[in-house]
Amino acid sequence: MRLPQFVPVIFLSLIFSCSGEPDNNKKIVSQFTGILPQLMQNDSGLFHGIVLGMSMADVKKNITPQDSLGVEQPGYLQYEGKLATQKIYDYDCNFDEKGLKDMTIDIHLKDEKNSDALFRDFRNYFTKKYGNPIDTTSDFIWQINAGKRPAKLMLRQGDDYLYGELTFAFYDKAFDNFLKNGDTVPPLIP
């Protein structure tokens, strides 16, 4: 009895899919354990596969099951997520006519020791992904030149809370040029 021609193709596909090779989309994130891979999900984009320049609809398509929409307004989305009772996070997405212009992620942990370890994990992850950061006294900053909107990434460990807080923000590099040209940010009206 002769097997149909497509059987060898299916067999080879199964062998390669089970070869133990890491998923190219998770090469870096798979090197970490704990909270970081749960939050990042994969190496695509900046966070959950989201990149600057995406439309609101595209950002909504990249939301993970543990995320819930907290606020939706024109030009703004806020999501909240819970990994465990002691581990929560939220992220804000701001949009302009070119799409997503900035995103800030805040991670709140009830255990300060876990916050320190998670900060090191994120610093190492971003360094592996984007290269060496600029180290300021309170932040680590990476330049991201790829994508629709080149970005800067700022990582900061918070100390204003009774528990550990970690913040990272992605924003359009053009914002820096706006400030360098002598323009000022309009004052906020109370």
Backbone as ProteinMPNN parsed JSONL, in Angstrom:
{"seq_chain_A": "MRLPQFVPVIFLSLIFSCSGEPDNNKKIVSQFTGILPQLMQNDSGLFHGIVLGMSMADVKKNITPQDSLGVEQPGYLQYEGKLATQKIYDYDCNFDEKGLKDMTIDIHLKDEKNSDALFRDFRNYFTKKYGNPIDTTSDFIWQINAGKRPAKLMLRQGDDYLYGELTFAFYDKAFDNFLKNGDTVPPLIP", "coords_chain_A": {"N_chain_A": [[0.839, -1.177, 0.0], [0.545, 2.149, -0.827], [1.433, 5.299, 0.578], [-0.31, 8.44, 0.64], [0.971, 11.389, -1.069], [1.157, 13.666, 0.586], [1.581, 12.789, 3.205], [4.372, 12.326, 3.98], [5.162, 15.023, 4.145], [3.576, 16.025, 6.236], [4.552, 14.421, 8.31], [7.269, 15.276, 8.441], [6.818, 17.935, 9.165], [5.761, 17.612, 11.732], [7.997, 16.532, 13.075], [9.83, 18.713, 12.947], [8.38, 20.667, 14.34], [8.392, 19.671, 16.903], [10.985, 19.709, 17.72], [12.349, 20.815, 19.854], [13.634, 23.156, 19.545], [13.915, 26.578, 20.485], [11.144, 28.827, 20.281], [11.354, 31.31, 17.857], [10.145, 33.684, 18.402], [10.291, 33.854, 21.094], [12.88, 33.783, 22.047], [14.505, 35.392, 23.778], [12.817, 36.033, 25.989], [12.256, 33.502, 26.946], [14.451, 32.84, 28.42], [14.078, 33.644, 30.963], [12.376, 33.338, 34.144], [9.366, 33.211, 36.143], [7.662, 36.259, 36.812], [8.315, 38.03, 34.67], [8.253, 36.639, 32.018], [5.509, 36.053, 32.016], [4.335, 38.567, 31.892], [5.547, 39.826, 29.6], [5.112, 37.982, 27.563], [6.102, 37.379, 24.874], [8.815, 38.001, 22.529], [8.041, 39.786, 20.63], [7.352, 43.031, 19.457], [6.963, 45.704, 21.847], [5.643, 45.274, 24.285], [3.548, 42.7, 25.141], [3.415, 42.264, 22.407], [2.708, 44.685, 21.399], [3.346, 47.697, 19.624], [4.729, 50.977, 19.153], [2.844, 53.282, 17.226], [0.77, 51.647, 16.488], [-2.751, 51.277, 15.851], [-5.671, 52.007, 17.91], [-7.44, 49.859, 17.72], [-5.729, 47.785, 16.885], [-4.02, 47.594, 19.113], [-5.854, 46.673, 21.009], [-6.23, 44.083, 20.052], [-3.992, 42.753, 20.918], [-4.186, 42.262, 23.593], [-3.879, 40.397, 26.588], [-5.314, 37.438, 28.184], [-5.328, 37.889, 31.001], [-5.616, 40.601, 31.24], [-7.704, 43.44, 31.758], [-9.96, 45.852, 30.515], [-9.818, 49.031, 31.814], [-10.266, 51.789, 31.438], [-11.544, 53.546, 28.69], [-11.146, 56.013, 26.401], [-11.388, 58.627, 23.922], [-8.4, 58.466, 22.189], [-7.065, 57.235, 24.291], [-6.296, 54.407, 26.311], [-6.647, 52.3, 29.134], [-5.438, 49.563, 30.879], [-5.795, 46.887, 33.236], [-4.22, 44.353, 35.125], [-3.846, 41.13, 36.671], [-1.643, 39.008, 38.133], [-1.351, 37.442, 40.33], [-2.618, 37.427, 43.724], [-0.886, 39.125, 45.121], [0.452, 40.397, 43.105], [0.069, 42.745, 40.811], [-0.691, 44.755, 37.913], [-0.769, 47.622, 35.739], [-1.433, 49.341, 32.69], [-1.049, 52.158, 30.565], [-2.108, 53.564, 27.531], [-1.453, 55.947, 25.145], [-2.642, 57.794, 22.383], [-2.123, 59.377, 19.192], [-2.562, 61.149, 16.067], [-0.899, 59.518, 14.562], [-1.061, 57.034, 15.653], [-0.351, 54.731, 18.363], [1.405, 56.534, 20.735], [2.726, 56.581, 23.159], [3.389, 54.426, 25.967], [2.884, 53.324, 29.234], [3.842, 51.138, 31.763], [3.013, 49.913, 34.878], [4.042, 47.988, 37.553], [3.024, 46.394, 40.433], [4.096, 45.112, 43.431], [3.722, 43.279, 46.419], [5.894, 42.534, 47.874], [8.952, 43.732, 48.589], [11.483, 42.588, 48.123], [10.988, 40.888, 45.964], [10.471, 42.841, 44.081], [12.985, 44.004, 43.683], [14.396, 41.856, 42.512], [12.841, 41.463, 40.221], [13.207, 43.907, 38.937], [15.939, 43.703, 38.245], [15.717, 41.505, 36.49], [14.118, 42.614, 34.395], [15.829, 44.699, 33.573], [17.997, 43.188, 32.623], [16.676, 41.703, 30.617], [15.768, 43.75, 28.807], [18.269, 44.781, 28.111], [19.448, 42.611, 26.796], [17.736, 42.515, 24.632], [17.74, 45.121, 23.466], [20.309, 46.171, 23.677], [23.041, 47.877, 25.399], [22.038, 50.051, 28.058], [21.506, 53.6, 28.697], [22.63, 54.765, 31.692], [21.196, 56.492, 34.163], [20.941, 58.396, 37.2], [18.563, 57.512, 38.351], [17.188, 56.033, 36.478], [17.122, 53.597, 33.785], [17.785, 53.798, 30.381], [16.884, 52.926, 27.126], [17.523, 52.984, 23.6], [15.382, 52.527, 20.897], [15.4, 51.771, 17.719], [13.982, 50.535, 15.718], [10.871, 49.745, 14.02], [7.588, 51.3, 13.462], [7.525, 53.752, 14.766], [10.283, 55.008, 16.04], [11.609, 54.58, 19.324], [12.068, 55.426, 22.822], [12.935, 53.729, 25.765], [12.241, 53.705, 29.117], [13.22, 52.585, 32.261], [12.324, 52.228, 35.599], [12.662, 51.878, 39.106], [10.313, 52.089, 41.567], [9.942, 53.867, 44.678], [8.042, 54.959, 46.231], [5.966, 53.712, 47.426], [4.42, 51.464, 49.824], [5.083, 48.986, 49.103], [6.788, 47.037, 46.591], [7.411, 48.671, 43.5], [7.527, 48.856, 40.012], [8.292, 50.524, 37.053], [7.973, 50.865, 33.593], [8.37, 52.662, 30.594], [7.473, 53.388, 27.267], [8.177, 55.647, 24.752], [7.699, 57.876, 21.991], [10.556, 58.778, 20.148], [10.59, 61.213, 18.87], [9.472, 62.971, 20.612], [11.563, 63.795, 22.27], [12.999, 65.359, 20.421], [11.173, 67.386, 20.043], [11.323, 68.706, 22.528], [14.052, 69.45, 22.489], [14.171, 71.381, 20.512], [13.54, 73.712, 21.744], [10.913, 74.075, 22.267], [8.159, 74.106, 24.497], [6.384, 72.094, 26.796], [2.922, 72.374, 26.886], [1.379, 74.018, 29.666], [-0.322, 72.22, 32.251], [-3.751, 72.511, 32.79], [-5.45, 73.096, 35.726]], "CA_chain_A": [[0.0, 0.0, 0.0], [1.335, 3.371, -0.963], [0.882, 6.443, 1.326], [-0.491, 9.65, -0.174], [2.16, 12.228, -1.126], [1.23, 14.676, 1.628], [1.922, 12.183, 4.49], [5.741, 12.658, 4.385], [5.232, 16.446, 4.487], [2.992, 16.142, 7.574], [5.485, 13.783, 9.222], [8.413, 16.185, 8.61], [6.344, 19.105, 9.903], [5.671, 17.222, 13.139], [9.351, 16.397, 13.617], [10.413, 20.034, 13.146], [7.648, 21.422, 15.355], [8.691, 19.092, 18.205], [12.43, 19.523, 17.765], [12.946, 21.377, 21.044], [14.199, 24.47, 19.232], [13.065, 27.62, 21.056], [10.355, 29.644, 19.373], [12.087, 32.535, 17.551], [9.406, 34.775, 18.991], [10.485, 33.797, 22.543], [14.285, 33.459, 22.333], [15.011, 36.109, 24.947], [11.901, 35.916, 27.125], [12.311, 32.132, 27.477], [15.618, 32.739, 29.297], [13.675, 34.146, 32.273], [11.279, 32.634, 34.803], [8.598, 34.061, 37.035], [6.718, 37.271, 36.356], [8.683, 38.663, 33.402], [7.653, 36.011, 30.838], [4.043, 36.167, 32.078], [3.972, 39.915, 31.446], [6.001, 40.144, 28.248], [4.502, 36.977, 26.687], [6.996, 36.998, 23.786], [9.772, 39.054, 22.177], [7.465, 40.653, 19.597], [6.954, 44.359, 19.874], [7.505, 46.275, 23.068], [4.956, 44.673, 25.418], [2.415, 41.92, 24.627], [3.376, 42.385, 20.956], [2.271, 46.042, 21.062], [4.411, 48.594, 19.182], [4.308, 52.355, 18.918], [2.308, 53.466, 15.884], [-0.428, 50.825, 16.298], [-4.053, 51.905, 16.094], [-6.342, 51.512, 19.12], [-7.997, 48.533, 17.418], [-4.626, 46.816, 16.877], [-3.584, 47.402, 20.496], [-6.86, 45.824, 21.658], [-6.044, 42.708, 19.583], [-2.819, 42.191, 21.594], [-4.445, 42.167, 25.02], [-3.822, 39.016, 27.066], [-6.496, 37.062, 28.981], [-5.331, 38.432, 32.365], [-5.816, 42.049, 31.159], [-9.086, 43.905, 31.617], [-10.046, 47.262, 30.163], [-10.251, 49.869, 32.926], [-10.764, 53.065, 30.911], [-11.402, 53.782, 27.258], [-11.553, 57.353, 25.99], [-10.733, 58.945, 22.645], [-6.954, 58.646, 22.307], [-6.515, 56.699, 25.553], [-6.739, 53.117, 26.851], [-5.959, 51.856, 30.339], [-5.719, 48.169, 31.202], [-5.349, 46.389, 34.526], [-4.01, 42.919, 35.1], [-3.525, 40.505, 37.949], [-0.944, 37.735, 37.963], [-1.648, 36.752, 41.589], [-3.145, 38.416, 44.663], [0.17, 40.055, 45.515], [1.137, 40.868, 41.9], [-0.863, 43.391, 39.898], [-0.072, 45.722, 37.022], [-1.656, 48.374, 34.87], [-0.713, 50.064, 31.643], [-1.76, 53.242, 29.891], [-1.738, 53.743, 26.129], [-1.875, 57.243, 24.602], [-2.633, 57.78, 20.925], [-2.29, 60.613, 18.432], [-2.958, 60.864, 14.682], [-0.008, 58.492, 13.998], [-1.26, 55.782, 16.376], [0.149, 54.685, 19.739], [2.573, 57.409, 20.86], [3.47, 56.19, 24.353], [2.762, 53.407, 26.809], [3.533, 53.2, 30.537], [3.442, 49.931, 32.479], [3.343, 49.922, 36.303], [3.909, 46.676, 38.186], [2.965, 46.582, 41.878], [4.346, 43.873, 44.162], [3.628, 43.48, 47.866], [7.145, 42.092, 48.476], [10.046, 44.567, 48.075], [12.558, 41.72, 47.625], [10.594, 40.479, 44.619], [10.595, 43.995, 43.207], [14.403, 44.136, 43.337], [14.744, 40.784, 41.571], [12.137, 41.717, 38.964], [13.898, 45.036, 38.31], [17.15, 43.136, 37.607], [15.283, 40.694, 35.349], [13.723, 43.495, 33.3], [17.036, 45.377, 33.086], [18.73, 42.198, 31.822], [15.873, 41.395, 29.433], [15.836, 44.868, 27.858], [19.649, 44.89, 27.628], [19.628, 41.56, 25.786], [16.895, 42.812, 23.473], [18.007, 46.419, 22.844], [21.691, 46.616, 23.853], [23.347, 48.542, 26.666], [21.242, 51.255, 28.32], [22.097, 54.777, 29.317], [22.349, 54.636, 33.114], [21.129, 57.757, 34.887], [20.908, 58.107, 38.635], [17.344, 56.826, 38.783], [16.568, 55.3, 35.374], [17.881, 53.004, 32.688], [17.111, 54.227, 29.159], [17.324, 52.251, 25.904], [17.081, 53.532, 22.319], [14.792, 51.501, 20.045], [15.354, 52.426, 16.413], [13.152, 49.767, 14.788], [9.431, 49.908, 14.13], [6.935, 52.45, 12.819], [7.896, 54.949, 15.509], [11.42, 54.759, 16.93], [11.198, 54.877, 20.689], [12.949, 55.31, 23.973], [12.374, 52.917, 26.84], [12.738, 54.112, 30.417], [12.92, 51.621, 33.328], [12.539, 52.853, 36.909], [12.143, 51.163, 40.269], [9.667, 53.055, 42.443], [10.127, 53.712, 46.119], [7.041, 55.805, 46.868], [4.871, 52.897, 47.949], [4.773, 50.565, 50.921], [5.465, 47.729, 48.478], [7.625, 47.251, 45.422], [6.805, 49.149, 42.267], [8.426, 48.916, 38.869], [7.648, 51.223, 35.945], [8.704, 51.08, 32.357], [7.589, 53.47, 29.658], [7.934, 53.515, 25.892], [7.638, 56.863, 24.159], [8.227, 58.24, 20.681], [11.785, 59.567, 20.223], [10.324, 62.554, 18.364], [9.156, 63.803, 21.767], [12.834, 64.407, 22.664], [13.308, 66.409, 19.448], [10.234, 68.464, 20.342], [11.865, 69.448, 23.656], [15.356, 70.001, 22.128], [13.992, 72.539, 19.646], [13.177, 74.872, 22.544], [9.478, 74.101, 22.52], [7.828, 73.696, 25.851], [5.14, 71.339, 26.928], [1.911, 73.297, 27.394], [1.089, 73.763, 31.09], [-1.584, 71.525, 32.536], [-4.76, 73.397, 33.392], [-6.097, 72.344, 36.817]], "C_chain_A": [[0.884, 1.241, 0.0], [0.641, 4.513, -0.211], [0.695, 7.634, 0.389], [0.748, 10.552, -0.053], [2.265, 13.212, 0.037], [1.625, 14.099, 2.989], [3.369, 12.476, 4.876], [5.881, 14.137, 4.791], [4.687, 16.668, 5.895], [3.952, 15.566, 8.6], [6.685, 14.69, 9.488], [8.008, 17.433, 9.395], [6.25, 18.805, 11.393], [7.042, 17.102, 13.775], [9.95, 17.771, 13.902], [9.68, 20.837, 14.209], [7.928, 20.896, 16.754], [10.189, 18.955, 18.431], [13.085, 20.084, 19.014], [13.631, 22.71, 20.778], [13.313, 25.527, 19.869], [12.341, 28.397, 19.967], [11.115, 30.95, 19.135], [11.438, 33.758, 18.174], [9.612, 34.853, 20.508], [11.933, 33.498, 22.924], [14.793, 34.124, 23.6], [14.114, 35.882, 26.153], [11.941, 34.512, 27.738], [13.526, 31.906, 28.38], [15.292, 33.161, 30.73], [12.529, 33.301, 32.827], [10.496, 33.645, 35.633], [7.7, 35.037, 36.309], [7.043, 37.815, 34.975], [8.088, 37.958, 32.191], [6.123, 36.058, 30.84], [3.59, 37.528, 31.566], [4.333, 40.16, 29.994], [5.37, 39.217, 27.211], [5.454, 36.47, 25.604], [7.92, 38.178, 23.485], [9.253, 39.987, 21.091], [7.104, 42.004, 20.191], [7.629, 44.797, 21.152], [6.94, 45.593, 24.314], [3.715, 43.983, 24.881], [2.323, 41.977, 23.103], [2.935, 43.762, 20.476], [3.492, 46.869, 20.657], [3.851, 50.002, 19.019], [3.873, 52.487, 17.467], [1.076, 52.623, 15.611], [-1.691, 51.649, 16.531], [-4.642, 51.35, 17.389], [-6.871, 50.101, 18.894], [-6.898, 47.471, 17.433], [-4.093, 46.559, 18.28], [-4.55, 46.458, 21.205], [-6.717, 44.363, 21.255], [-4.902, 42.004, 20.309], [-2.998, 42.042, 23.103], [-4.463, 40.696, 25.427], [-5.04, 38.706, 27.941], [-6.503, 37.64, 30.404], [-5.515, 39.949, 32.401], [-7.304, 42.376, 31.066], [-9.068, 45.416, 31.378], [-10.59, 48.047, 31.353], [-10.893, 51.149, 32.44], [-10.54, 53.084, 29.411], [-11.992, 55.148, 26.948], [-10.928, 57.616, 24.626], [-9.234, 59.218, 22.873], [-6.318, 58.042, 23.538], [-7.148, 55.352, 25.91], [-5.964, 52.846, 28.132], [-6.418, 50.442, 30.654], [-5.155, 47.845, 32.579], [-5.199, 44.882, 34.41], [-3.595, 42.404, 36.46], [-2.87, 39.163, 37.662], [-1.181, 36.832, 39.165], [-2.158, 37.822, 42.549], [-2.126, 39.477, 45.038], [0.871, 40.702, 44.32], [0.122, 41.424, 40.895], [-0.099, 44.382, 39.016], [-1.157, 46.487, 36.28], [-0.81, 49.044, 33.798], [-1.642, 51.008, 30.909], [-1.218, 53.38, 28.483], [-2.317, 55.068, 25.644], [-1.659, 57.257, 23.101], [-2.679, 59.201, 20.377], [-2.65, 60.222, 17.006], [-2.082, 59.797, 14.018], [-0.161, 57.138, 14.687], [-0.719, 55.876, 17.791], [1.414, 55.523, 19.849], [3.371, 57.127, 22.125], [2.656, 55.187, 25.159], [3.575, 53.309, 28.093], [2.96, 51.993, 31.256], [3.918, 50.065, 33.921], [3.056, 48.545, 36.877], [3.993, 46.898, 39.694], [3.101, 45.217, 42.561], [4.316, 44.168, 45.658], [4.938, 43.143, 48.575], [8.305, 42.862, 47.838], [11.185, 43.721, 47.502], [12.242, 41.24, 46.208], [10.721, 41.628, 43.633], [12.044, 44.177, 42.763], [14.817, 43.09, 42.301], [14.09, 41.013, 40.217], [12.774, 42.889, 38.212], [15.156, 44.542, 37.588], [16.783, 42.306, 36.381], [14.911, 41.575, 34.154], [14.922, 44.244, 32.727], [17.838, 44.43, 32.192], [17.988, 41.858, 30.527], [16.002, 42.502, 28.386], [17.248, 45.047, 27.304], [19.93, 43.824, 26.573], [18.88, 41.894, 24.503], [17.338, 44.076, 22.731], [19.45, 46.907, 22.969], [21.857, 47.342, 25.183], [22.541, 49.829, 26.831], [22.13, 52.441, 28.709], [21.679, 54.681, 30.776], [22.361, 56.022, 33.74], [21.043, 57.417, 36.368], [19.666, 57.341, 39.062], [16.724, 55.932, 37.712], [17.608, 54.584, 34.521], [17.098, 53.346, 31.431], [17.735, 53.519, 27.961], [16.772, 53.001, 24.699], [16.552, 52.374, 21.478], [14.568, 52.144, 18.681], [14.473, 51.709, 15.4], [11.682, 50.116, 14.982], [8.926, 51.147, 13.432], [7.362, 53.772, 13.443], [9.068, 54.598, 16.414], [11.107, 55.291, 18.327], [12.372, 54.917, 21.653], [12.191, 54.495, 25.008], [13.033, 53.364, 28.13], [12.279, 53.08, 31.448], [13.273, 52.271, 34.657], [11.941, 51.962, 37.995], [11.603, 52.198, 41.241], [9.951, 52.784, 43.901], [9.108, 54.551, 46.898], [5.925, 55.012, 47.533], [5.363, 52.018, 49.089], [5.18, 49.187, 50.408], [6.272, 48.056, 47.241], [6.848, 47.726, 44.214], [7.891, 49.244, 41.205], [7.657, 49.578, 37.736], [8.551, 51.173, 34.735], [7.781, 51.747, 31.364], [8.276, 53.488, 28.303], [7.346, 54.804, 25.361], [8.38, 57.187, 22.872], [9.457, 59.128, 20.852], [11.583, 60.984, 19.71], [9.963, 63.501, 19.503], [10.415, 64.505, 22.265], [13.198, 65.551, 21.728], [12.418, 67.624, 19.673], [10.804, 69.337, 21.46], [13.204, 70.105, 23.315], [15.23, 71.262, 21.283], [13.553, 73.782, 20.418], [11.688, 74.986, 22.801], [9.237, 73.692, 23.969], [6.522, 72.918, 25.828], [4.102, 72.302, 27.482], [1.592, 72.993, 28.845], [-0.249, 73.047, 31.23], [-2.528, 72.499, 33.214], [-5.474, 72.614, 34.466], [-7.596, 72.337, 36.683]], "O_chain_A": [[1.852, 1.336, 0.755], [-0.571, 4.692, -0.329], [1.467, 7.809, -0.554], [1.479, 10.486, 0.935], [3.377, 13.56, 0.436], [1.983, 14.876, 3.874], [3.601, 12.854, 6.024], [6.651, 14.452, 5.699], [5.276, 17.422, 6.669], [4.149, 16.162, 9.659], [7.082, 14.859, 10.641], [8.788, 17.929, 10.208], [6.613, 19.638, 12.223], [7.229, 17.532, 14.913], [10.517, 17.985, 14.973], [10.309, 21.622, 14.918], [7.715, 21.627, 17.722], [10.614, 18.153, 19.262], [14.276, 19.856, 19.226], [14.155, 23.329, 21.704], [12.088, 25.411, 19.816], [12.866, 28.595, 18.871], [11.484, 31.631, 20.092], [12.109, 34.755, 18.441], [9.163, 35.807, 21.142], [12.185, 33.004, 24.023], [15.45, 33.476, 24.414], [14.609, 35.568, 27.235], [11.685, 34.356, 28.932], [13.611, 30.871, 29.042], [16.139, 33.047, 31.615], [11.809, 32.639, 32.079], [10.917, 34.79, 35.799], [7.057, 34.693, 35.318], [6.132, 38.041, 34.178], [7.453, 38.628, 31.376], [5.508, 36.1, 29.775], [2.573, 37.627, 30.881], [3.505, 40.654, 29.229], [5.121, 39.642, 26.083], [5.599, 35.26, 25.431], [7.814, 39.231, 24.114], [9.97, 40.897, 20.675], [6.604, 42.085, 21.313], [8.714, 44.332, 21.499], [7.664, 45.36, 25.282], [2.899, 44.627, 24.222], [1.243, 41.756, 22.555], [2.801, 43.983, 19.273], [4.551, 46.756, 21.274], [2.659, 50.191, 18.778], [4.466, 51.875, 16.579], [0.393, 52.844, 14.611], [-1.69, 52.599, 17.314], [-4.167, 50.339, 17.906], [-6.764, 49.246, 19.773], [-7.113, 46.371, 17.942], [-3.749, 45.423, 18.608], [-4.125, 45.55, 21.918], [-7.053, 43.479, 22.044], [-4.848, 40.774, 20.314], [-2.041, 41.725, 23.809], [-4.993, 39.851, 24.705], [-5.725, 39.625, 28.389], [-7.577, 37.86, 30.964], [-5.564, 40.532, 33.484], [-8.064, 41.684, 30.389], [-8.268, 46.148, 31.961], [-11.684, 47.768, 31.843], [-11.935, 51.561, 32.951], [-9.482, 52.69, 28.922], [-13.169, 55.408, 27.195], [-10.021, 56.89, 24.217], [-8.865, 60.094, 23.655], [-5.147, 58.302, 23.815], [-8.363, 55.177, 25.824], [-4.768, 53.127, 28.213], [-7.614, 50.152, 30.694], [-4.176, 48.442, 33.026], [-5.951, 44.22, 33.694], [-3.064, 43.141, 37.289], [-3.466, 38.29, 37.03], [-1.208, 35.608, 39.037], [-2.131, 39.007, 42.217], [-2.496, 40.632, 45.251], [1.801, 41.485, 44.513], [-0.585, 40.674, 40.223], [1.013, 44.791, 39.35], [-2.308, 46.055, 36.205], [0.384, 49.28, 33.988], [-2.815, 50.724, 30.667], [-0.007, 53.32, 28.268], [-3.525, 55.289, 25.721], [-0.632, 56.795, 22.603], [-3.208, 60.11, 21.017], [-3.009, 59.071, 16.76], [-2.485, 59.226, 13.005], [0.541, 56.189, 14.338], [-0.635, 56.965, 18.358], [2.391, 55.266, 19.145], [4.57, 57.402, 22.169], [1.432, 55.107, 25.055], [4.803, 53.221, 28.054], [1.742, 51.838, 31.352], [5.102, 50.305, 34.161], [1.963, 48.005, 36.709], [4.936, 47.525, 40.176], [2.327, 44.296, 42.303], [4.83, 45.194, 46.104], [5.082, 43.435, 49.762], [8.605, 42.658, 46.662], [11.787, 44.1, 46.498], [13.126, 41.192, 45.353], [11.046, 41.408, 42.466], [12.303, 44.471, 41.596], [15.506, 43.406, 41.331], [14.711, 40.783, 39.179], [12.867, 42.861, 36.985], [15.406, 44.924, 36.445], [17.453, 42.386, 35.351], [15.34, 41.312, 33.031], [15.019, 44.407, 31.511], [18.304, 44.828, 31.125], [18.603, 41.741, 29.467], [16.308, 42.234, 27.224], [17.408, 45.428, 26.144], [20.58, 44.104, 25.565], [19.35, 41.584, 23.409], [17.317, 44.105, 21.501], [19.786, 47.957, 22.421], [20.927, 47.411, 25.987], [22.376, 50.598, 25.884], [23.317, 52.297, 29.001], [20.493, 54.53, 31.069], [23.411, 56.656, 33.837], [21.072, 56.242, 36.733], [19.711, 56.593, 40.039], [15.822, 55.15, 38.014], [18.794, 54.913, 34.533], [15.876, 53.202, 31.408], [18.955, 53.511, 27.798], [15.689, 53.582, 24.762], [17.216, 51.344, 21.364], [13.661, 52.958, 18.51], [14.241, 52.24, 14.314], [11.302, 50.712, 15.99], [9.695, 51.938, 12.887], [7.538, 54.776, 12.752], [8.877, 53.959, 17.448], [10.436, 56.31, 18.487], [13.49, 54.506, 21.342], [10.966, 54.566, 25.107], [14.26, 53.396, 28.222], [11.097, 52.739, 31.508], [14.372, 52.798, 34.83], [10.871, 51.377, 37.829], [12.335, 53.08, 41.689], [10.171, 51.646, 44.314], [9.295, 54.818, 48.084], [5.029, 55.597, 48.142], [6.566, 51.851, 49.291], [5.577, 48.323, 51.189], [6.423, 49.224, 46.883], [5.752, 47.237, 43.938], [9.018, 49.66, 41.474], [6.502, 49.234, 37.483], [9.754, 51.411, 34.837], [6.588, 51.452, 31.291], [9.499, 53.591, 28.207], [6.145, 55.04, 25.499], [9.54, 56.816, 22.694], [9.423, 60.107, 21.597], [12.341, 61.879, 20.083], [10.132, 64.713, 19.372], [10.36, 65.676, 22.643], [13.654, 66.6, 22.182], [12.86, 68.761, 19.511], [10.779, 70.564, 21.362], [13.48, 71.205, 23.794], [16.104, 72.128, 21.337], [13.227, 74.801, 19.808], [11.249, 75.908, 23.489], [10.057, 73.0, 24.571], [5.685, 73.085, 24.942], [4.377, 72.988, 28.466], [1.539, 71.825, 29.228], [-1.172, 73.244, 30.44], [-2.128, 73.23, 34.12], [-6.055, 71.568, 34.176], [-8.288, 71.751, 37.515]]}, "name": "protein", "num_of_chains": 1, "seq": "MRLPQFVPVIFLSLIFSCSGEPDNNKKIVSQFTGILPQLMQNDSGLFHGIVLGMSMADVKKNITPQDSLGVEQPGYLQYEGKLATQKIYDYDCNFDEKGLKDMTIDIHLKDEKNSDALFRDFRNYFTKKYGNPIDTTSDFIWQINAGKRPAKLMLRQGDDYLYGELTFAFYDKAFDNFLKNGDTVPPLIP"}
